[in-house]
Amino acid sequence: MEKLKSAIPVLNQLKSAGYEAYIVGGAVRNHLLQLPISDVDITTSALPDEVEALFERTVPIGKEHGTVMVILNGTFEVTTFRVDGEYEDHRRPDTVIFVRDLKEDILRRDFTVNAMALDENMSVIDYTGGQDDLKKRLIRAVGDAETRFTEDALRMIRAARFQSVLDFSIEEKTQQAIEICAPLIAHVAIERIIVEIQKLLNGPKPSAGIATLTASGLVKHLPYFREWQEMLKLEIPLSLEIYIAFHIYKGYADIEGIKSLKLSNDSYRAVKQAVMVLQQLEQQEEYMMERLVYHYPLSMIQSCQTLVGHQADASDYAQHRIIHRRQDIKVNGNDLMKHLDRSGGSWLKNMLAEIEDAIITGQLKNQRDSILKWVEQHGKI
């Protein structure tokens, strides 16, 4: 509620200047569902130039499409009432037309649960039955579903994403329209698809969204998302990186192929790490869990365990770690060279790695004297 209240001064300033102004979109939906609110978007009858003239601090982040960021007790995207022109690429309108009527603006939106508005008194304005659909826990397209998905094909994956995040069902005609329009997803940039898939997998009911993508045939048109069968019972949030790693681990894809997904360097690194975790879980070697919790994030290990049905309590192993990083070892490279009277070289890096592994597996105490005695035997190699 605090997030919504912070937007009221913006609404009041617009209204005092003679314009209409309302909170719209996901903030309204989450308010009615009593869910956390991240961003608050505002729609107004004021044109972008008029918005900029009213507020001291603004940023024209999408002025050509009617959006101006207003900075006043926070940041708010303020967008002029608009209707969209033709969607030749099935993703973005070629043009937008500014209008002065809230209802026209509302009727261009994707789903009824996202197509409500709040005024400055927190009264709901609902032209599409969004409140009823919230009660029914239903995702339904605004107006004709095929038209909505033909305009913007990404909306089909957004429907599955909301199904996962909200644990809602998709209305029958909307589901049928997804099946008909599924091939249009090929027009959408993979980066945009990836964002929606990540949110879907992070939802509390990813299996629901996955089932929709599978049943509708959407997965046939999505690279790296064609083999969902083993995910249909997934009842926990899962990162995109873990999902892709599981694909590679099962042999459905290869590590080099994921470059086409245009992941960040951090995500690419996480995928490779998760593949190694999955492989090590399969091998079941001695001291496997001790090594895993030392080298990889606990959440990654636990997610991988869930996927392959591995039962060990990784958190217990993590709590009993002897060291957390190499710098925790009671000797360093200089200590080893001095003690063994040897100059540096590849042996030193290898020796430190051996000491590290012996400590994390409990085969060597992390005590200076114990370590130096241990290297006297191994340092001759």
C-alpha positions in Angstrom: 0.0 0.0 0.0 2.9 2.3 0.7 4.0 2.0 -2.9 0.6 3.1 -4.1 0.4 6.0 -1.7 3.7 7.3 -2.9 2.1 7.8 -6.4 -0.8 9.9 -5.1 1.1 13.2 -5.2 1.8 12.6 -8.9 -1.9 11.8 -9.6 -3.0 14.9 -7.6 -0.6 17.2 -9.5 -1.9 16.0 -12.8 -5.5 16.3 -11.7 -5.0 19.8 -10.3 -3.8 20.8 -13.7 -7.0 19.6 -15.3 -5.9 16.2 -16.5 -7.1 12.7 -15.6 -4.6 10.3 -14.0 -4.7 6.8 -12.7 -2.5 4.0 -11.4 -2.7 1.0 -13.9 -1.3 -2.4 -14.7 0.4 -4.9 -12.4 0.4 -2.6 -9.4 -3.5 -2.6 -9.4 -3.6 -6.4 -9.8 -1.1 -7.1 -7.0 -2.9 -4.5 -4.7 -6.2 -6.4 -5.1 -4.4 -9.8 -4.6 -2.5 -8.4 -1.6 0.8 -9.2 -3.2 4.0 -7.2 -3.1 4.2 -4.3 -5.6 7.5 -3.4 -7.2 6.7 -0.7 -9.8 3.8 1.7 -10.0 2.8 2.9 -13.5 0.5 5.8 -14.2 -1.6 6.6 -17.2 -2.9 10.1 -17.9 -4.8 12.2 -20.4 -1.9 14.7 -20.4 0.4 14.6 -23.4 4.1 14.0 -22.8 5.1 17.6 -23.2 2.4 18.6 -20.7 3.7 16.0 -18.2 7.2 17.4 -18.6 5.9 20.9 -18.0 4.1 20.0 -14.8 7.0 18.3 -13.0 10.4 19.6 -12.1 12.3 16.3 -12.6 11.5 14.1 -15.6 13.3 11.8 -18.0 11.9 11.2 -21.5 12.5 7.4 -21.4 9.9 6.6 -24.1 8.4 9.9 -25.1 7.7 8.9 -28.7 5.4 6.2 -27.2 3.9 8.6 -24.6 6.1 7.6 -21.6 7.9 10.1 -19.4 9.5 9.1 -16.1 8.5 11.4 -13.3 10.7 11.7 -10.2 8.7 12.7 -7.2 8.9 10.8 -4.0 10.1 7.9 -6.1 10.2 7.2 -9.8 7.0 6.6 -11.9 6.5 5.9 -15.6 3.7 8.2 -16.7 2.2 7.3 -20.0 -0.4 9.2 -22.0 -3.7 7.4 -22.8 -3.1 5.8 -26.2 -4.2 3.2 -28.7 -1.8 1.3 -30.8 -1.4 1.4 -34.6 -0.7 -1.7 -36.8 1.5 -4.5 -35.5 3.4 -5.6 -38.6 6.1 -7.5 -36.7 3.7 -9.2 -34.2 5.6 -7.5 -31.3 5.6 -3.6 -31.3 3.0 -1.2 -32.8 4.4 0.8 -35.7 2.7 3.9 -34.3 0.8 4.9 -31.2 -2.1 7.4 -31.2 -2.6 9.5 -28.1 -6.2 9.7 -26.9 -8.1 11.4 -24.1 -10.2 8.5 -22.9 -9.1 6.0 -20.2 -11.4 3.3 -21.6 -9.7 3.3 -25.0 -6.4 3.0 -23.3 -7.6 0.1 -21.1 -9.0 -1.9 -24.0 -5.7 -2.1 -25.8 -4.1 -4.0 -22.9 -3.2 -7.7 -22.7 -5.2 -9.5 -20.0 -8.2 -8.4 -17.9 -6.3 -8.8 -14.6 -3.8 -6.3 -15.9 -6.4 -3.9 -17.3 -7.7 -2.1 -14.3 -7.0 1.3 -12.9 -7.0 3.0 -9.5 -7.9 6.7 -8.9 -6.4 8.8 -6.2 -9.0 7.5 -3.7 -7.9 3.9 -4.4 -11.3 3.2 -6.2 -11.1 0.6 -8.9 -12.0 1.3 -12.5 -12.7 -1.9 -14.3 -14.1 -2.0 -17.9 -13.1 -5.6 -18.7 -14.2 -7.8 -15.8 -10.7 -8.0 -14.3 -12.0 -8.1 -10.7 -14.2 -11.1 -11.5 -11.3 -12.8 -13.2 -9.2 -12.2 -10.1 -11.8 -13.9 -8.0 -12.0 -16.8 -10.5 -8.2 -16.9 -10.6 -8.4 -16.7 -14.4 -6.1 -15.3 -17.1 -8.3 -14.0 -19.9 -7.3 -11.8 -22.9 -8.9 -8.4 -23.2 -11.3 -8.5 -26.1 -10.6 -11.0 -28.9 -7.7 -13.2 -27.8 -6.4 -14.0 -31.3 -6.2 -10.2 -32.0 -4.2 -9.6 -28.9 -1.7 -12.4 -29.7 -1.5 -11.4 -33.3 -0.6 -7.9 -32.2 2.0 -9.0 -29.8 3.0 -12.7 -29.9 5.0 -12.4 -26.6 1.7 -12.1 -24.8 1.2 -15.9 -25.2 4.3 -16.6 -23.1 3.2 -13.9 -20.7 0.0 -15.8 -20.2 1.9 -18.9 -19.2 4.1 -16.7 -17.0 1.2 -15.3 -15.1 -0.2 -18.8 -14.8 2.9 -19.8 -13.0 3.5 -16.6 -10.9 -0.1 -16.2 -9.8 -1.2 -19.9 -9.9 -4.1 -19.0 -12.1 -5.8 -20.9 -14.9 -6.0 -19.7 -18.5 -9.5 -19.1 -19.9 -10.6 -21.5 -22.6 -10.8 -19.1 -25.5 -7.5 -17.5 -24.5 -5.9 -21.0 -24.4 -7.4 -21.9 -27.8 -6.0 -18.6 -29.3 -2.5 -19.5 -28.0 -2.7 -22.8 -29.8 -3.7 -21.1 -33.1 -1.2 -18.2 -32.8 1.7 -20.3 -31.5 3.8 -20.1 -34.7 3.9 -16.2 -34.4 6.3 -16.5 -31.5 9.1 -17.0 -34.1 8.8 -13.2 -34.7 9.8 -12.3 -31.1 13.5 -11.7 -30.2 14.9 -14.5 -28.1 16.0 -12.0 -25.4 12.4 -11.1 -24.8 11.3 -14.7 -24.6 14.1 -15.5 -22.2 13.0 -12.8 -19.8 9.4 -14.2 -19.7 10.6 -17.8 -19.4 12.9 -16.8 -16.5 9.9 -15.2 -14.7 7.8 -18.3 -15.4 10.4 -20.7 -13.9 10.8 -18.4 -10.9 7.1 -18.6 -10.1 5.6 -20.8 -7.3 3.9 -23.0 -9.8 6.2 -23.4 -12.9 4.6 -26.7 -13.8 1.4 -24.9 -14.7 3.1 -22.5 -17.1 5.2 -25.3 -18.6 2.1 -27.4 -19.2 0.5 -24.5 -21.2 3.6 -24.0 -23.3 3.7 -27.7 -24.0 0.0 -28.3 -24.7 -0.3 -25.2 -26.9 2.6 -26.2 -29.1 4.5 -23.1 -28.3 7.6 -25.1 -27.3 7.9 -26.4 -30.9 8.9 -22.8 -31.9 11.2 -22.1 -29.0 14.9 -23.0 -29.1 16.1 -24.8 -26.0 12.6 -25.1 -24.6 11.4 -28.1 -26.6 12.0 -30.9 -24.0 9.7 -30.0 -21.1 8.3 -33.4 -20.3 10.5 -34.0 -17.3 9.6 -30.5 -15.9 5.8 -31.0 -15.9 5.8 -32.0 -12.2 8.1 -29.2 -11.2 6.5 -27.5 -8.1 9.4 -25.3 -7.0 10.9 -22.1 -8.5 13.8 -22.8 -10.8 16.3 -20.5 -12.4 16.6 -20.4 -16.2 20.3 -21.3 -15.9 19.4 -24.5 -14.0 16.8 -25.4 -16.6 19.2 -24.9 -19.5 21.9 -26.9 -17.6 19.4 -29.8 -17.2 18.8 -29.7 -20.9 22.5 -30.0 -21.6 23.0 -32.7 -18.9 20.2 -34.8 -20.5 21.8 -34.5 -23.9 19.0 -32.4 -25.4 21.5 -29.6 -26.3 25.1 -28.7 -26.1 26.9 -26.0 -24.1 28.1 -24.1 -27.2 24.6 -23.9 -28.6 23.3 -21.8 -25.7 25.3 -18.8 -27.1 22.3 -18.3 -29.4 20.2 -17.4 -26.3 22.4 -14.3 -25.8 22.7 -14.9 -22.1 24.9 -12.6 -19.9 28.4 -13.8 -19.0 27.2 -14.5 -15.5 24.3 -16.6 -16.7 26.5 -18.5 -19.1 29.0 -19.2 -16.3 26.1 -20.4 -14.1 24.9 -22.8 -16.7 28.3 -24.4 -17.0 28.6 -24.6 -13.2 25.1 -26.3 -13.0 26.1 -28.8 -15.6 29.1 -29.8 -13.6 27.0 -30.1 -10.4 24.5 -32.3 -12.2 27.3 -34.5 -13.5 28.9 -34.8 -10.1 25.6 -35.7 -8.5 25.3 -38.5 -11.0 28.8 -39.9 -10.3 28.3 -40.2 -6.6 32.0 -40.1 -5.8 33.4 -40.1 -2.2 33.4 -36.6 -0.6 31.1 -35.4 -3.4 28.8 -33.3 -1.2 31.7 -31.7 0.7 33.3 -30.6 -2.6 30.0 -29.4 -4.1 29.0 -27.1 -1.2 32.5 -25.6 -1.1 32.7 -24.9 -4.9 29.1 -24.0 -5.8 26.2 -22.0 -4.5 23.9 -23.9 -2.1 20.7 -22.9 -4.0 22.2 -24.3 -7.2 23.1 -27.6 -5.7 19.6 -28.0 -4.1 17.8 -27.1 -7.4 20.0 -29.7 -9.2 19.3 -32.3 -6.5 15.5 -31.7 -7.0 15.8 -32.3 -10.7 17.7 -35.6 -10.4 16.1 -36.8 -7.2 19.2 -36.7 -5.0 18.3 -36.8 -1.3 21.4 -35.7 0.6 20.9 -32.6 2.8 23.2 -30.1 1.1 22.4 -27.4 3.7 23.8 -29.7 6.5 27.0 -30.2 4.6 27.2 -26.4 3.9 26.8 -25.6 7.6 29.7 -27.9 8.5 32.2 -26.5 6.0 35.7 -26.2 7.5 36.7 -23.4 5.2 34.8 -21.1 2.8 37.5 -20.0 0.5 41.2 -20.7 -0.2 42.2 -17.6 1.8 40.9 -19.4 4.9 43.8 -21.9 4.7 46.3 -21.3 7.5 49.3 -21.2 5.1 49.9 -19.5 1.8 52.2 -19.9 -1.2 55.0 -18.0 0.4 54.8 -20.3 3.5 55.1 -23.4 1.3 58.0 -22.1 -0.8 59.9 -21.1 2.3 59.2 -24.3 4.2 60.2 -26.5 1.2 62.9 -24.2 0.1 61.6 -24.2 -3.4 60.9 -21.4 -5.9 57.5 -20.8 -7.4 56.1 -22.8 -10.3 53.2 -24.9 -11.4 53.8 -27.2 -8.5 52.8 -24.5 -6.1 49.3 -24.0 -7.7 48.8 -27.7 -7.7 49.9 -28.1 -4.1 47.6 -25.4 -2.9 44.7 -27.1 -4.7 45.6 -30.4 -3.1 45.8 -28.8 0.4 42.4 -27.1 -0.2 40.7 -30.3 -1.3 42.2 -32.3 1.6 40.9 -29.7 4.1 37.4 -29.5 2.7 37.0 -33.3 2.6 38.2 -33.5 6.2 41.4 -35.5 5.4 43.6 -32.7 6.7 43.2 -30.3 9.6 43.3 -26.6 8.8 46.2 -26.0 11.2 49.6 -24.6 10.2 51.7 -27.4 11.7 49.5 -30.1 10.2 49.6 -28.6 6.8 53.3 -28.1 6.7 53.9 -31.7 7.9 51.5 -32.8 5.1 53.4 -30.9 2.4 56.7 -32.3 3.5 55.5 -35.6 2.2 53.7 -34.3 -0.9 56.0 -31.4 -1.7 58.6 -33.7 -3.2 56.4 -34.6 -6.1 
